[in-house]
Amino acid sequence: MRTYRRHAVVVILIVAAVITPTSDATTLIMVALPLYFLYEISIFVSAYVNRGKVVSAE
C-alpha cells in the first residue's frame, strides 16, 4: 500500500469528485481528506498487524 500511495491519492480525488454534489473545490477537499486519512490509517493498522510476521515470497 505504501508503494501505491501516489496512485491512491489520484483515485481518492477522482472518487471525491464523482460523489460530491457540486463542482466546488472546497467540497471536494472536504470529502477527499477523510478518505486519505482512512487510507493512511489502514497502512498503519496493516503494518502493526503484520509486524513480527515473516512474509514468504511464493
N, CA, C and O atoms as CSV, one atom per row, in Angstrom:
chain,resi,resn,atom,element,x,y,z
A,1,MET,N,N,0.822,-1.198,0.000
A,1,MET,CA,C,0.000,0.000,0.000
A,1,MET,C,C,0.863,1.258,0.000
A,1,MET,O,O,0.466,2.297,-0.528
A,2,ARG,N,N,2.029,1.150,0.590
A,2,ARG,CA,C,2.899,2.323,0.622
A,2,ARG,C,C,3.451,2.656,-0.755
A,2,ARG,O,O,3.642,3.826,-1.090
A,3,THR,N,N,3.707,1.625,-1.552
A,3,THR,CA,C,4.285,1.871,-2.872
A,3,THR,C,C,3.275,2.502,-3.821
A,3,THR,O,O,3.668,3.187,-4.765
A,4,TYR,N,N,1.995,2.288,-3.593
A,4,TYR,CA,C,0.961,2.834,-4.469
A,4,TYR,C,C,0.267,4.054,-3.866
A,4,TYR,O,O,-0.874,4.351,-4.218
A,5,ARG,N,N,0.935,4.751,-2.977
A,5,ARG,CA,C,0.338,5.909,-2.310
A,5,ARG,C,C,-0.032,7.001,-3.312
A,5,ARG,O,O,-1.097,7.608,-3.196
A,6,ARG,N,N,0.834,7.258,-4.295
A,6,ARG,CA,C,0.540,8.306,-5.288
A,6,ARG,C,C,-0.672,7.942,-6.127
A,6,ARG,O,O,-1.497,8.798,-6.446
A,7,HIS,N,N,-0.774,6.674,-6.482
A,7,HIS,CA,C,-1.931,6.229,-7.252
A,7,HIS,C,C,-3.207,6.336,-6.414
A,7,HIS,O,O,-4.269,6.695,-6.925
A,8,ALA,N,N,-3.091,6.026,-5.146
A,8,ALA,CA,C,-4.251,6.089,-4.260
A,8,ALA,C,C,-4.756,7.524,-4.117
A,8,ALA,O,O,-5.963,7.752,-4.045
A,9,VAL,N,N,-3.848,8.479,-4.076
A,9,VAL,CA,C,-4.258,9.888,-3.967
A,9,VAL,C,C,-5.058,10.299,-5.198
A,9,VAL,O,O,-6.072,10.987,-5.081
A,10,VAL,N,N,-4.608,9.884,-6.365
A,10,VAL,CA,C,-5.330,10.215,-7.596
A,10,VAL,C,C,-6.705,9.562,-7.601
A,10,VAL,O,O,-7.695,10.200,-7.961
A,11,VAL,N,N,-6.774,8.299,-7.206
A,11,VAL,CA,C,-8.057,7.599,-7.173
A,11,VAL,C,C,-8.983,8.233,-6.141
A,11,VAL,O,O,-10.179,8.380,-6.392
A,12,ILE,N,N,-8.446,8.609,-4.989
A,12,ILE,CA,C,-9.257,9.255,-3.957
A,12,ILE,C,C,-9.819,10.573,-4.460
A,12,ILE,O,O,-10.986,10.877,-4.216
A,13,LEU,N,N,-9.015,11.355,-5.155
A,13,LEU,CA,C,-9.508,12.626,-5.697
A,13,LEU,C,C,-10.573,12.407,-6.765
A,13,LEU,O,O,-11.539,13.167,-6.839
A,14,ILE,N,N,-10.409,11.389,-7.582
A,14,ILE,CA,C,-11.425,11.097,-8.602
A,14,ILE,C,C,-12.724,10.651,-7.957
A,14,ILE,O,O,-13.802,11.091,-8.356
A,15,VAL,N,N,-12.627,9.779,-6.962
A,15,VAL,CA,C,-13.833,9.319,-6.260
A,15,VAL,C,C,-14.513,10.484,-5.553
A,15,VAL,O,O,-15.738,10.594,-5.584
A,16,ALA,N,N,-13.742,11.343,-4.924
A,16,ALA,CA,C,-14.321,12.503,-4.240
A,16,ALA,C,C,-14.989,13.443,-5.236
A,16,ALA,O,O,-16.028,14.028,-4.930
A,17,ALA,N,N,-14.410,13.596,-6.419
A,17,ALA,CA,C,-15.013,14.463,-7.429
A,17,ALA,C,C,-16.321,13.881,-7.949
A,17,ALA,O,O,-17.249,14.620,-8.280
A,18,VAL,N,N,-16.391,12.562,-8.021
A,18,VAL,CA,C,-17.612,11.932,-8.540
A,18,VAL,C,C,-18.739,11.980,-7.507
A,18,VAL,O,O,-19.894,12.201,-7.871
A,19,ILE,N,N,-18.423,11.778,-6.230
A,19,ILE,CA,C,-19.502,11.678,-5.240
A,19,ILE,C,C,-19.928,13.021,-4.646
A,19,ILE,O,O,-20.940,13.088,-3.948
A,20,THR,N,N,-19.178,14.086,-4.911
A,20,THR,CA,C,-19.606,15.383,-4.391
A,20,THR,C,C,-20.718,15.948,-5.275
A,20,THR,O,O,-20.682,15.798,-6.497
A,21,PRO,N,N,-21.697,16.591,-4.660
A,21,PRO,CA,C,-22.834,17.087,-5.443
A,21,PRO,C,C,-22.523,18.355,-6.251
A,21,PRO,O,O,-23.227,18.657,-7.215
A,22,THR,N,N,-21.490,19.088,-5.873
A,22,THR,CA,C,-21.176,20.325,-6.590
A,22,THR,C,C,-19.779,20.234,-7.180
A,22,THR,O,O,-19.043,19.285,-6.910
A,23,SER,N,N,-19.420,21.217,-7.978
A,23,SER,CA,C,-18.083,21.252,-8.565
A,23,SER,C,C,-17.160,22.178,-7.777
A,23,SER,O,O,-16.161,22.663,-8.308
A,24,ASP,N,N,-17.491,22.420,-6.523
A,24,ASP,CA,C,-16.718,23.306,-5.661
A,24,ASP,C,C,-15.474,22.579,-5.152
A,24,ASP,O,O,-15.555,21.424,-4.733
A,25,ALA,N,N,-14.334,23.250,-5.187
A,25,ALA,CA,C,-13.081,22.644,-4.739
A,25,ALA,C,C,-13.073,22.416,-3.230
A,25,ALA,O,O,-12.457,21.463,-2.753
A,26,THR,N,N,-13.739,23.267,-2.486
A,26,THR,CA,C,-13.786,23.114,-1.027
A,26,THR,C,C,-14.515,21.831,-0.644
A,26,THR,O,O,-14.067,21.099,0.238
A,27,THR,N,N,-15.621,21.564,-1.299
A,27,THR,CA,C,-16.372,20.347,-1.018
A,27,THR,C,C,-15.565,19.121,-1.403
A,27,THR,O,O,-15.582,18.117,-0.691
A,28,LEU,N,N,-14.863,19.192,-2.517
A,28,LEU,CA,C,-14.030,18.083,-2.955
A,28,LEU,C,C,-12.961,17.771,-1.923
A,28,LEU,O,O,-12.722,16.603,-1.616
A,29,ILE,N,N,-12.323,18.784,-1.389
A,29,ILE,CA,C,-11.278,18.582,-0.386
A,29,ILE,C,C,-11.878,18.063,0.922
A,29,ILE,O,O,-11.269,17.236,1.600
A,30,MET,N,N,-13.066,18.546,1.273
A,30,MET,CA,C,-13.714,18.074,2.496
A,30,MET,C,C,-14.075,16.594,2.416
A,30,MET,O,O,-14.161,15.924,3.444
A,31,VAL,N,N,-14.285,16.087,1.225
A,31,VAL,CA,C,-14.572,14.665,1.052
A,31,VAL,C,C,-13.280,13.870,0.904
A,31,VAL,O,O,-13.181,12.753,1.413
A,32,ALA,N,N,-12.290,14.429,0.216
A,32,ALA,CA,C,-11.058,13.708,-0.078
A,32,ALA,C,C,-10.170,13.529,1.164
A,32,ALA,O,O,-9.535,12.485,1.314
A,33,LEU,N,N,-10.120,14.499,2.028
A,33,LEU,CA,C,-9.244,14.401,3.201
A,33,LEU,C,C,-9.597,13.241,4.132
A,33,LEU,O,O,-8.700,12.491,4.518
A,34,PRO,N,N,-10.855,13.064,4.506
A,34,PRO,CA,C,-11.160,11.895,5.343
A,34,PRO,C,C,-10.860,10.564,4.648
A,34,PRO,O,O,-10.447,9.606,5.301
A,35,LEU,N,N,-11.064,10.499,3.337
A,35,LEU,CA,C,-10.728,9.279,2.605
A,35,LEU,C,C,-9.230,9.017,2.648
A,35,LEU,O,O,-8.802,7.874,2.811
A,36,TYR,N,N,-8.436,10.066,2.501
A,36,TYR,CA,C,-6.989,9.908,2.553
A,36,TYR,C,C,-6.526,9.502,3.954
A,36,TYR,O,O,-5.642,8.656,4.093
A,37,PHE,N,N,-7.113,10.094,4.982
A,37,PHE,CA,C,-6.746,9.721,6.347
A,37,PHE,C,C,-7.110,8.262,6.633
A,37,PHE,O,O,-6.362,7.564,7.317
A,38,LEU,N,N,-8.240,7.801,6.120
A,38,LEU,CA,C,-8.600,6.398,6.278
A,38,LEU,C,C,-7.598,5.493,5.565
A,38,LEU,O,O,-7.274,4.415,6.063
A,39,TYR,N,N,-7.114,5.918,4.419
A,39,TYR,CA,C,-6.098,5.144,3.701
A,39,TYR,C,C,-4.816,5.054,4.518
A,39,TYR,O,O,-4.226,3.980,4.633
A,40,GLU,N,N,-4.382,6.179,5.085
A,40,GLU,CA,C,-3.163,6.179,5.902
A,40,GLU,C,C,-3.335,5.338,7.164
A,40,GLU,O,O,-2.414,4.627,7.567
A,41,ILE,N,N,-4.496,5.415,7.780
A,41,ILE,CA,C,-4.753,4.615,8.971
A,41,ILE,C,C,-4.709,3.134,8.618
A,41,ILE,O,O,-4.204,2.326,9.397
A,42,SER,N,N,-5.231,2.772,7.456
A,42,SER,CA,C,-5.196,1.364,7.066
A,42,SER,C,C,-3.767,0.886,6.833
A,42,SER,O,O,-3.464,-0.281,7.081
A,43,ILE,N,N,-2.885,1.766,6.360
A,43,ILE,CA,C,-1.476,1.408,6.213
A,43,ILE,C,C,-0.857,1.135,7.584
A,43,ILE,O,O,-0.150,0.143,7.761
A,44,PHE,N,N,-1.121,2.007,8.546
A,44,PHE,CA,C,-0.554,1.820,9.881
A,44,PHE,C,C,-1.115,0.576,10.564
A,44,PHE,O,O,-0.376,-0.142,11.238
A,45,VAL,N,N,-2.401,0.314,10.399
A,45,VAL,CA,C,-3.004,-0.866,11.014
A,45,VAL,C,C,-2.430,-2.135,10.407
A,45,VAL,O,O,-2.115,-3.081,11.130
A,46,SER,N,N,-2.292,-2.166,9.091
A,46,SER,CA,C,-1.748,-3.366,8.461
A,46,SER,C,C,-0.283,-3.563,8.823
A,46,SER,O,O,0.166,-4.701,8.960
A,47,ALA,N,N,0.473,-2.480,8.981
A,47,ALA,CA,C,1.868,-2.614,9.407
A,47,ALA,C,C,1.942,-3.118,10.842
A,47,ALA,O,O,2.828,-3.908,11.170
A,48,TYR,N,N,1.031,-2.678,11.700
A,48,TYR,CA,C,1.014,-3.133,13.087
A,48,TYR,C,C,0.649,-4.607,13.182
A,48,TYR,O,O,1.244,-5.351,13.960
A,49,VAL,N,N,-0.332,-5.026,12.388
A,49,VAL,CA,C,-0.778,-6.417,12.430
A,49,VAL,C,C,0.301,-7.336,11.869
A,49,VAL,O,O,0.534,-8.423,12.397
A,50,ASN,N,N,0.956,-6.898,10.803
A,50,ASN,CA,C,1.969,-7.745,10.160
A,50,ASN,C,C,3.346,-7.615,10.785
A,50,ASN,O,O,4.286,-8.267,10.332
A,51,ARG,N,N,3.489,-6.793,11.807
A,51,ARG,CA,C,4.774,-6.636,12.461
A,51,ARG,C,C,5.130,-7.937,13.177
A,51,ARG,O,O,4.350,-8.454,13.976
A,52,GLY,N,N,6.286,-8.439,12.885
A,52,GLY,CA,C,6.729,-9.671,13.503
A,52,GLY,C,C,6.414,-10.908,12.688
A,52,GLY,O,O,6.965,-11.977,12.950
A,53,LYS,N,N,5.542,-10.784,11.709
A,53,LYS,CA,C,5.237,-11.921,10.845
A,53,LYS,C,C,6.199,-11.895,9.668
A,53,LYS,O,O,6.528,-10.833,9.139
A,54,VAL,N,N,6.634,-13.051,9.277
A,54,VAL,CA,C,7.531,-13.168,8.125
A,54,VAL,C,C,6.664,-13.459,6.912
A,54,VAL,O,O,5.889,-14.415,6.896
A,55,VAL,N,N,6.807,-12.621,5.905
A,55,VAL,CA,C,6.037,-12.797,4.668
A,55,VAL,C,C,6.904,-13.578,3.695
A,55,VAL,O,O,7.991,-13.134,3.325
A,56,SER,N,N,6.426,-14.728,3.289
A,56,SER,CA,C,7.202,-15.556,2.368
A,56,SER,C,C,6.813,-15.221,0.936
A,56,SER,O,O,5.640,-15.017,0.624
A,57,ALA,N,N,7.813,-15.170,0.081
A,57,ALA,CA,C,7.576,-14.905,-1.335
A,57,ALA,C,C,7.391,-16.231,-2.059
A,57,ALA,O,O,8.330,-17.011,-2.215
A,58,GLU,N,N,6.166,-16.466,-2.494
A,58,GLU,CA,C,5.861,-17.735,-3.182
A,58,GLU,C,C,5.617,-17.492,-4.632
A,58,GLU,O,O,5.346,-18.432,-5.379
